């Protein structure tokens, strides 16, 4: 079964601190091992807003937003971040977020992917018969290079021996504490209710 919905497949093709596993925070030459905790990621569109004093905040939408949708959501306090050239608003990007068990931190985190190469690789793996149960495998995410020269790799790996009980315990504790990834869309804390 595909990891990315047919509805958003085209958005993913072409051109962690705290509770988040962020691929861009991995050191060049480094990698992180994780296990997926859900085989249905939260799919959304994201753009960044900035205040007059330079504070940044992500704005996420369930559907590809119009410029009017973005302005309405950002309100008077935020304006859209400009592109690298400073000539136009930065593009809205398709992204996914999925709960994972990070072996390095022995905890549940949210892995958000906006890198199309990683989204497409995970989707490709999900469609291979041998990996039909994505939740039974570990994944190793690697990074090489910096800035515009960054390259990511993602490969499945057999589940670490003896890790399943730790993964299940951490995931149960997170859900019991009120974990709800959909709160990313409202700007609320996905790890705690209220």
Secondary structure, 3 states (H helix, E strand, C coil): CCCCCHHHCHHHCCCCCCCEECHHHCCCCCEEEEEECCCCCEEEEEEEEECCCCCEEEEEECCCCCHHHHHHHHCCCCEECECCCCCCECCCEEEEEEEEEECCCCEEEEEEECCHHHHHHHHHHHCCHHHCCHHHEEEEEEEECCHHHCEEEEEEEECCCCCHHHHHHHHHHHHHCCCCHHHHHHCCCCCCCC
